């Protein structure tokens, strides 16, 4: 690993092929490297003879099913020599396409891990500057590296021009050699991990350190104060995540702590209707001998709006638990028009009935009414919030926390990956 990092930190292409081949060969245990010799069966070095004035030289580790020369396909770890800068480190899709790694590259978890690695590198090693970038979806080989990234790293222009569509993660070395070492190890560890190869036992602690560092960005924690701040800014927020991550608990704590008890909590289910949530006709007791009659009755949204109007100096929070267990667009009806954060004009809808004070037959949402929904993102048997509703809400992801798993005696990342 040391010789590879030294290669990455140098400039120019002098004797590139020999130096790069030696550096890549040094990754394995036979050369005192980080990975067992058997890992070579899952990865093949490719360092073609390309002159800098005739193309873009590179050194890569590719899938062994590729031919010995010519274009290749699948996931690869690539180092591009820089002419006036250190080498660019990248994860790429071969120009021949996704095969034989289409199952890896199309897996959402792979893209999330790559993104988390780059986010960690930027926050921990970037020192206020961008040093890493990741494409959201590695399989989108129709998309080029964004123009702002190209502008930020002009010395890699030839690389972006030639391979911009197949690069899905890059790291541009800084002056900090430790940062380059961490980035190189993180990219390589992930590539080998996807092929069921893991670092040597002597390297496990270091690999675990790197993995835990970027896992913090893979499943970032969400603070109560952060959601409260977002609600003040956007008014309408949905907290989504797998079951058991604390979404409902977070919403209830918001009511209790951030809103000082000014809030109500309701739960959606498939039988919730427009009349339950906004308002409509409902039977009420009658004194005319008939026993009951139908009269306009306010729903949960109206009650929350009324509570907010009773004290406009403080915000009021309506919590809708399991918000995607019902068809929200259908339940809102014309009231969806009111959910428009940031608009400067007052929005009001005309209702079919007179609901009495303070709304009558016209309904609007006070500025101090906030709505937070909680949504189980793992259950695909329930409705997905449609686009018309989604654009009106800010979404916050609440992931399982590795710190909680560790505190409760859960397995380490390495044990989980190897199990």
C-alpha positions as CSV (number, residue, x, y, z in Angstrom):
1,X,0.0,0.0,0.0
2,X,2.9,2.4,0.8
3,X,4.3,2.1,-2.7
4,X,0.9,2.7,-4.3
5,X,0.3,5.8,-2.2
6,X,3.8,7.1,-3.1
7,X,2.9,6.5,-6.8
8,X,-0.4,8.4,-6.4
9,X,1.3,11.4,-4.8
10,X,3.8,11.8,-7.6
11,X,3.3,13.8,-10.8
12,X,4.0,12.9,-14.4
13,X,4.1,9.7,-16.5
14,X,7.8,8.8,-16.6
15,X,8.2,5.0,-16.4
16,X,4.5,4.9,-15.5
17,X,3.8,1.3,-16.6
18,X,6.6,-0.3,-14.6
19,X,6.0,1.8,-11.5
20,X,2.3,1.2,-11.6
21,X,2.6,-2.6,-12.1
22,X,5.0,-2.8,-9.1
23,X,2.7,-0.7,-6.9
24,X,-0.4,-2.8,-7.7
25,X,1.5,-6.1,-7.2
26,X,2.5,-4.9,-3.8
27,X,-1.1,-4.9,-2.5
28,X,-0.9,-8.7,-1.7
29,X,0.5,-10.6,1.2
30,X,3.3,-12.1,-0.9
31,X,4.7,-8.6,-1.2
32,X,3.9,-7.5,2.3
33,X,0.6,-6.0,1.3
34,X,-3.0,-5.5,2.7
35,X,-4.9,-8.4,1.0
36,X,-4.3,-12.2,0.9
37,X,-2.7,-13.6,-2.2
38,X,-6.0,-15.4,-3.1
39,X,-7.6,-12.0,-3.6
40,X,-5.7,-11.8,-6.9
41,X,-8.1,-14.4,-8.3
42,X,-10.9,-11.8,-7.9
43,X,-9.0,-8.9,-9.4
44,X,-6.6,-8.5,-12.3
45,X,-4.2,-5.6,-12.9
46,X,-4.4,-3.7,-16.2
47,X,-1.7,-1.2,-17.0
48,X,-1.6,-0.6,-20.8
49,X,1.1,1.0,-22.7
50,X,-0.4,4.4,-23.5
51,X,1.7,7.5,-24.1
52,X,0.5,10.7,-22.5
53,X,0.5,12.5,-25.9
54,X,-1.6,9.8,-27.5
55,X,-4.3,9.1,-24.9
56,X,-4.9,8.9,-21.2
57,X,-2.6,6.4,-19.3
58,X,-4.0,4.5,-16.4
59,X,-3.5,1.6,-14.1
60,X,-6.5,-0.5,-13.0
61,X,-7.6,-3.5,-11.0
62,X,-10.4,-5.1,-13.0
63,X,-12.6,-8.3,-13.0
64,X,-10.6,-11.3,-14.0
65,X,-13.1,-12.5,-16.5
66,X,-12.1,-9.6,-18.8
67,X,-9.7,-10.3,-21.7
68,X,-6.0,-9.7,-21.3
69,X,-6.1,-6.5,-23.4
70,X,-8.5,-4.1,-25.0
71,X,-11.6,-2.5,-23.5
72,X,-13.0,-4.1,-20.3
73,X,-16.3,-4.1,-18.4
74,X,-17.5,-4.1,-14.8
75,X,-16.3,-2.4,-11.6
76,X,-12.7,-1.3,-11.4
77,X,-10.3,0.6,-9.2
78,X,-8.3,3.0,-11.4
79,X,-5.3,5.4,-10.9
80,X,-4.8,8.0,-13.6
81,X,-1.4,9.8,-13.6
82,X,-1.6,13.6,-13.5
83,X,0.6,15.7,-15.6
84,X,0.7,18.8,-13.3
85,X,-0.9,17.2,-10.2
86,X,-0.8,14.0,-8.2
87,X,-2.7,11.0,-9.7
88,X,-6.5,10.9,-9.7
89,X,-7.9,7.9,-7.8
90,X,-11.2,6.6,-9.0
91,X,-13.8,3.8,-9.1
92,X,-15.0,3.2,-12.6
93,X,-17.3,1.2,-14.8
94,X,-15.4,-0.3,-17.7
95,X,-16.1,1.3,-21.1
96,X,-17.5,-2.1,-22.2
97,X,-20.4,-1.8,-19.8
98,X,-21.6,-3.1,-16.4
99,X,-21.0,-6.8,-17.0
100,X,-19.7,-8.9,-15.1
101,X,-20.4,-6.6,-12.1
102,X,-23.9,-5.5,-13.0
103,X,-25.3,-7.0,-9.8
104,X,-22.8,-5.0,-7.7
105,X,-23.1,-1.7,-9.5
106,X,-26.9,-1.8,-9.6
107,X,-27.1,-2.5,-5.8
108,X,-28.3,0.6,-3.9
109,X,-26.1,-0.4,-1.0
110,X,-23.0,-0.1,-3.2
111,X,-23.9,3.4,-4.3
112,X,-24.6,4.5,-0.7
113,X,-21.3,3.1,0.5
114,X,-19.3,4.9,-2.2
115,X,-21.2,8.2,-1.5
116,X,-20.5,7.8,2.2
117,X,-16.8,7.2,1.6
118,X,-16.6,10.4,-0.4
119,X,-18.6,12.4,2.1
120,X,-16.3,11.2,4.9
121,X,-13.2,12.1,2.9
122,X,-14.6,15.6,2.2
123,X,-15.5,16.3,5.8
124,X,-12.6,14.6,7.5
125,X,-9.7,15.3,5.1
126,X,-11.0,18.0,2.8
127,X,-10.2,20.8,5.2
128,X,-13.1,22.9,3.9
129,X,-12.5,22.0,0.2
130,X,-14.0,19.2,-2.0
131,X,-11.5,16.4,-2.5
132,X,-13.9,13.6,-3.4
133,X,-17.0,13.1,-5.5
134,X,-19.4,10.3,-6.1
135,X,-22.2,9.8,-8.7
136,X,-25.5,9.0,-7.1
137,X,-26.1,6.0,-9.4
138,X,-23.0,4.2,-10.8
139,X,-25.0,2.5,-13.6
140,X,-25.8,5.9,-15.2
141,X,-23.0,5.8,-17.7
142,X,-25.0,8.2,-19.8
143,X,-24.2,11.0,-17.3
144,X,-20.9,12.8,-17.3
145,X,-19.0,14.2,-14.4
146,X,-20.8,17.5,-13.4
147,X,-19.4,20.7,-14.9
148,X,-18.8,22.1,-11.4
149,X,-16.6,19.1,-10.5
150,X,-14.7,19.4,-13.8
151,X,-14.1,23.1,-13.1
152,X,-12.8,22.4,-9.6
153,X,-10.2,20.0,-10.9
154,X,-9.0,21.5,-14.2
155,X,-5.7,19.5,-14.2
156,X,-7.7,16.3,-14.7
157,X,-9.5,17.7,-17.7
158,X,-8.2,15.1,-20.2
159,X,-9.3,12.3,-17.8
160,X,-12.8,13.7,-17.5
161,X,-13.1,14.3,-21.2
162,X,-12.1,10.7,-22.0
163,X,-13.7,8.8,-19.1
164,X,-16.1,11.2,-17.5
165,X,-19.2,9.1,-18.2
166,X,-17.8,5.9,-16.5
167,X,-16.2,7.5,-13.4
168,X,-18.5,7.1,-10.5
169,X,-16.2,8.1,-7.6
170,X,-13.0,10.1,-7.6
171,X,-10.5,11.3,-5.0
172,X,-8.1,14.1,-5.8
173,X,-5.1,13.9,-3.5
174,X,-4.4,16.7,-1.1
175,X,-1.0,17.6,0.5
176,X,-1.9,15.2,3.4
177,X,-0.5,11.8,2.6
178,X,-2.6,10.3,5.3
179,X,-5.7,11.4,3.5
180,X,-4.5,9.8,0.3
181,X,-3.8,6.6,2.2
182,X,-7.3,6.5,3.7
183,X,-9.0,7.2,0.4
184,X,-7.0,4.5,-1.4
185,X,-7.7,2.0,1.3
186,X,-11.4,2.8,1.4
187,X,-11.8,2.5,-2.4
188,X,-9.8,-0.7,-2.5
189,X,-11.4,-2.3,0.6
190,X,-14.9,-1.7,-0.9
191,X,-14.0,-3.1,-4.3
192,X,-12.5,-6.3,-2.7
193,X,-15.4,-6.5,-0.2
194,X,-17.9,-6.6,-3.1
195,X,-16.0,-9.6,-4.5
196,X,-16.0,-11.3,-1.0
197,X,-12.3,-10.6,-0.4
198,X,-11.2,-9.0,2.9
199,X,-8.0,-7.5,4.3
200,X,-5.4,-9.7,6.1
201,X,-5.9,-10.3,9.8
202,X,-3.1,-7.8,10.5
203,X,-5.0,-5.2,8.6
204,X,-8.4,-5.8,10.0
205,X,-8.3,-3.2,12.8
206,X,-7.3,-0.5,10.2
207,X,-10.0,-1.6,7.8
208,X,-12.5,-1.5,10.6
209,X,-11.4,2.0,11.5
210,X,-12.0,3.2,8.0
211,X,-15.3,1.4,7.6
212,X,-16.7,2.8,10.9
213,X,-15.6,6.3,9.9
214,X,-17.5,6.2,6.6
215,X,-20.4,4.2,8.0
216,X,-21.1,7.3,10.1
217,X,-22.0,9.1,6.8
218,X,-23.7,6.0,5.4
219,X,-26.3,6.1,8.1
220,X,-26.1,9.6,9.6
221,X,-27.9,10.4,12.9
222,X,-30.7,12.9,12.9
223,X,-30.9,15.3,15.8
224,X,-34.1,16.5,17.3
225,X,-33.0,20.1,16.9
226,X,-32.2,19.6,13.3
227,X,-35.7,18.5,12.5
228,X,-37.1,21.3,14.5
229,X,-35.0,23.8,12.6
230,X,-36.2,22.3,9.3
231,X,-39.8,22.5,10.4
232,X,-39.4,26.2,11.2
233,X,-38.0,26.7,7.7
234,X,-40.1,24.4,5.6
235,X,-43.2,23.8,7.9
236,X,-43.9,20.4,6.4
237,X,-41.5,17.5,7.0
238,X,-41.6,13.7,6.7
239,X,-39.2,11.5,8.6
240,X,-38.7,8.2,6.8
241,X,-36.7,5.1,7.6
242,X,-36.8,1.4,8.4
243,X,-39.0,0.2,11.3
244,X,-37.6,0.5,14.8
245,X,-35.3,3.4,14.1
246,X,-37.1,5.8,16.5
247,X,-39.2,7.9,14.0
248,X,-42.3,8.0,16.2
249,X,-40.3,8.6,19.3
250,X,-38.5,11.5,17.7
251,X,-41.8,13.1,16.6
252,X,-43.3,12.7,20.1
253,X,-40.2,14.2,21.6
254,X,-40.5,17.2,19.2
255,X,-44.0,17.9,20.6
256,X,-42.8,17.5,24.1
257,X,-39.5,19.3,24.0
258,X,-39.3,21.6,21.0
259,X,-43.0,22.6,20.9
260,X,-43.5,22.5,24.7
261,X,-46.5,20.3,24.5
262,X,-48.2,22.3,21.8
263,X,-49.1,19.5,19.4
264,X,-51.2,16.4,18.7
265,X,-50.4,13.0,17.3
266,X,-52.7,11.0,15.0
267,X,-52.1,7.8,13.1
268,X,-53.0,7.0,9.5
269,X,-54.5,3.7,8.3
270,X,-56.2,2.5,5.2
271,X,-59.7,3.6,6.5
272,X,-58.8,7.2,7.1
273,X,-60.9,9.5,4.9
274,X,-61.0,13.2,3.9
275,X,-63.8,13.6,6.4
276,X,-61.6,12.3,9.2
277,X,-58.6,14.4,8.4
278,X,-59.9,17.7,6.9
279,X,-63.6,17.7,7.7
280,X,-67.1,16.6,6.5
281,X,-70.5,15.6,7.5
282,X,-70.9,13.4,10.5
283,X,-73.8,12.2,12.7
284,X,-74.5,14.2,15.9
285,X,-77.1,13.9,18.5
286,X,-80.4,15.7,17.8
287,X,-83.1,17.0,20.1
288,X,-85.8,16.9,17.4
289,X,-86.9,13.3,18.1
290,X,-85.0,11.7,15.3
291,X,-82.0,10.8,17.5
292,X,-79.3,12.2,15.3
293,X,-78.6,14.4,12.4
294,X,-75.7,15.1,10.0
295,X,-73.7,18.2,10.6
296,X,-70.2,19.5,9.5
297,X,-67.5,18.2,11.8
298,X,-63.9,19.3,11.8
299,X,-61.2,16.8,11.1
300,X,-57.7,16.5,12.6
301,X,-56.2,19.1,10.3
302,X,-58.8,21.6,11.1
303,X,-58.5,21.0,14.9
304,X,-54.7,21.5,14.6
305,X,-55.1,24.7,12.6
306,X,-57.6,25.9,15.2
307,X,-55.2,25.2,18.1
308,X,-52.5,27.0,16.2
309,X,-54.8,30.1,15.7
310,X,-55.5,30.2,19.4
311,X,-51.9,31.2,20.1
312,X,-50.2,32.6,17.0
313,X,-47.0,33.5,19.0
314,X,-46.0,29.9,19.3
315,X,-45.8,27.1,16.7
316,X,-48.1,24.1,16.9
317,X,-47.2,20.6,15.6
318,X,-49.4,18.1,14.0
319,X,-47.8,14.6,13.9
320,X,-49.1,12.1,11.4
321,X,-47.8,8.7,12.2
322,X,-47.5,6.1,9.4
323,X,-48.4,8.9,6.9
324,X,-48.0,6.6,3.9
325,X,-50.4,3.9,5.2
326,X,-53.2,5.9,3.5
327,X,-53.6,7.8,0.2
328,X,-52.5,11.2,1.4
329,X,-53.3,13.0,-1.9
330,X,-56.9,11.6,-1.7
331,X,-57.3,12.4,2.0
332,X,-56.2,16.0,1.5
333,X,-58.4,16.7,-1.4
334,X,-58.4,20.3,-2.3
335,X,-56.5,21.1,0.9
336,X,-53.3,20.0,-0.8
337,X,-53.3,23.5,-2.3
338,X,-52.6,24.8,1.2
339,X,-49.4,22.9,1.7
340,X,-47.1,25.3,0.0
341,X,-44.2,26.4,2.3
342,X,-42.5,29.6,1.5
343,X,-45.3,31.2,-0.5
344,X,-45.8,35.0,0.2
345,X,-49.5,35.0,-0.5
346,X,-52.2,33.6,1.8
347,X,-53.8,30.4,0.4
348,X,-57.4,29.5,1.1
349,X,-59.8,26.9,-0.2
350,X,-63.6,26.9,-0.3
351,X,-65.2,24.0,1.5
352,X,-68.5,22.3,0.8
353,X,-69.9,23.1,4.2
354,X,-69.7,25.9,6.8
355,X,-67.7,24.5,9.7
356,X,-68.3,27.5,12.0
357,X,-65.6,29.7,13.6
358,X,-62.8,30.3,13.0
359,X,-63.0,29.0,9.4
360,X,-66.6,29.0,8.2
361,X,-66.7,27.7,4.6
362,X,-63.1,28.9,3.8
363,X,-60.1,27.1,5.1
364,X,-56.4,28.2,5.3
365,X,-53.5,27.0,7.4
366,X,-51.9,29.4,9.8
367,X,-48.2,30.2,9.5
368,X,-47.5,28.7,12.9
369,X,-48.9,25.3,12.1
370,X,-46.2,22.7,11.3
371,X,-46.8,19.1,10.1
372,X,-44.4,16.2,10.6
373,X,-45.1,12.8,9.2
374,X,-43.4,9.5,10.0
375,X,-43.1,6.9,7.3
376,X,-41.8,3.4,7.1
377,X,-39.6,3.2,4.0
378,X,-39.1,-0.6,4.3
379,X,-42.7,-1.8,3.8
380,X,-43.4,-1.9,0.1
381,X,-47.0,-3.2,0.6
382,X,-48.2,0.3,1.6
383,X,-48.6,3.4,-0.5
384,X,-45.7,5.5,-1.7
385,X,-46.3,9.2,-1.3
386,X,-47.0,10.6,-4.7
387,X,-44.9,13.3,-6.4
388,X,-47.5,16.1,-5.9
389,X,-47.3,15.5,-2.1
390,X,-43.6,14.8,-2.0
391,X,-42.6,18.2,-3.4
392,X,-44.5,19.9,-0.6
393,X,-42.6,18.1,2.2
394,X,-38.9,18.1,3.1
395,X,-37.8,14.5,3.7
396,X,-35.4,13.4,6.5
397,X,-33.9,9.9,6.5
398,X,-33.6,8.2,9.9
399,X,-31.2,5.3,9.7
400,X,-30.3,2.6,12.2
401,X,-27.4,3.8,14.3
402,X,-24.2,1.8,14.5
403,X,-23.4,3.4,17.8
404,X,-26.6,1.9,19.3
405,X,-25.9,-1.6,17.8
406,X,-22.4,-1.4,19.3
407,X,-23.6,-0.2,22.7
408,X,-26.1,-3.1,22.9
409,X,-23.4,-5.7,22.0
410,X,-24.0,-6.1,18.3
411,X,-21.4,-7.5,15.9
412,X,-18.7,-5.3,14.4
413,X,-18.9,-4.3,10.8
414,X,-16.3,-6.9,9.8
415,X,-18.1,-9.8,11.4
416,X,-21.4,-8.8,9.7
417,X,-19.7,-8.5,6.3
418,X,-18.0,-11.9,6.6
419,X,-21.1,-13.7,8.0
